[in-house]
Amino acid sequence: MDRKLIARIGAVIFIAIAITMTAIEMSRVPEPPREGPAAVAEKSATDPLLIELRRCQSIGAAGVSDPDCLHAWAENRRRFLAPGARPAARIADGATPQEN
C-alpha cells in the first residue's frame, strides 16, 4: 500500500474517534455543582478545632508557647494522621473518626 493512503486512513480513523468521543461527552448528564468555599466555610465555622487553629494562626509566633495552640495542633495531627482518617469535610460535624 501507498504511504499516503495509510496516512489518510489513519487520519480518517483519528477523526472518527474524536467525533465519537465528542458525542459521548456531549450526551453525558452534567454533574451537580460541588460545594463552594462559602458552604465549606459555613460548616467549618462550627468546628471548635478549626476556630482554635485560626486563632493560633492569627497570634503568630506567640502560638508556639500557647498551651491551647499546642493542644489544637496535636489534635489536628491526630485527625489527619490517624489510620482510617476521614477527609476534613466529613469531620467538620464534630464527629471523631472510628478507631480500629
Legacy VTK file of the C-alpha trace (Angstrom):
# vtk DataFile Version 3.0
C-alpha trace
ASCII
DATASET POLYDATA
POINTS 100 float
0.000 0.000 0.000
0.998 3.535 -0.596
2.160 5.565 2.427
-0.210 8.418 1.547
-3.150 6.025 1.590
-2.137 4.669 5.009
-1.771 8.224 6.334
-5.224 9.151 5.015
-6.809 6.053 6.550
-5.115 6.872 9.860
-6.393 10.454 9.710
-9.944 9.296 8.975
-9.815 6.827 11.881
-8.474 9.547 14.185
-11.241 11.966 13.203
-13.895 9.256 13.606
-12.644 8.503 17.136
-12.586 12.220 18.007
-16.151 12.712 16.785
-17.338 9.632 18.674
-15.694 10.777 21.907
-17.209 14.252 21.500
-20.682 12.781 21.001
-20.304 10.606 24.102
-19.123 13.543 26.204
-21.979 15.759 25.000
-24.572 13.096 25.852
-23.485 12.850 29.496
-25.698 14.321 32.189
-23.973 17.301 33.814
-22.711 16.736 37.347
-24.364 18.712 40.125
-22.251 21.651 41.289
-19.874 20.929 44.132
-19.963 22.776 47.412
-18.279 26.112 47.066
-15.904 27.717 49.545
-18.794 29.502 51.279
-20.547 26.220 52.108
-17.341 24.669 53.420
-16.600 27.790 55.470
-20.112 27.718 56.921
-19.710 24.096 58.030
-16.233 24.649 59.414
-17.282 27.771 61.348
-18.910 25.484 63.912
-15.858 23.219 64.319
-14.156 24.273 67.573
-10.827 22.839 66.457
-10.809 24.926 63.292
-11.763 28.034 65.249
-8.852 27.405 67.647
-6.428 26.746 64.777
-7.427 30.027 63.162
-6.903 31.835 66.467
-3.456 30.292 66.784
-2.635 31.351 63.241
-3.681 34.901 63.997
-1.417 35.240 67.063
1.640 34.247 65.048
4.842 33.270 66.854
3.153 33.522 70.264
1.208 30.373 69.356
4.334 28.266 69.842
4.240 28.836 73.595
0.432 28.834 73.978
-0.722 25.521 75.528
-4.138 25.741 73.837
-2.467 26.062 70.445
-0.166 23.135 71.151
-3.188 21.024 72.096
-5.085 22.128 68.966
-2.134 21.295 66.712
-1.771 17.868 68.359
-5.467 17.145 67.817
-5.233 18.284 64.199
-2.272 15.945 63.606
-4.165 13.098 65.275
-7.170 13.640 62.991
-5.025 13.940 59.881
-2.620 11.071 60.524
-4.956 8.602 62.247
-5.382 5.264 60.477
-8.628 5.415 58.536
-8.853 9.187 58.943
-11.683 10.772 57.023
-11.444 13.931 54.917
-11.758 17.177 56.860
-15.095 17.968 55.207
-16.633 14.896 56.836
-15.011 15.566 60.228
-16.366 19.117 60.316
-19.549 17.925 62.034
-17.531 17.323 65.214
-17.524 13.539 64.974
-14.286 11.737 65.656
-13.022 9.020 63.321
-13.690 5.482 64.440
-10.646 3.696 65.763
-9.853 0.195 64.526
LINES 1 101
100 0 1 2 3 4 5 6 7 8 9 10 11 12 13 14 15 16 17 18 19 20 21 22 23 24 25 26 27 28 29 30 31 32 33 34 35 36 37 38 39 40 41 42 43 44 45 46 47 48 49 50 51 52 53 54 55 56 57 58 59 60 61 62 63 64 65 66 67 68 69 70 71 72 73 74 75 76 77 78 79 80 81 82 83 84 85 86 87 88 89 90 91 92 93 94 95 96 97 98 99
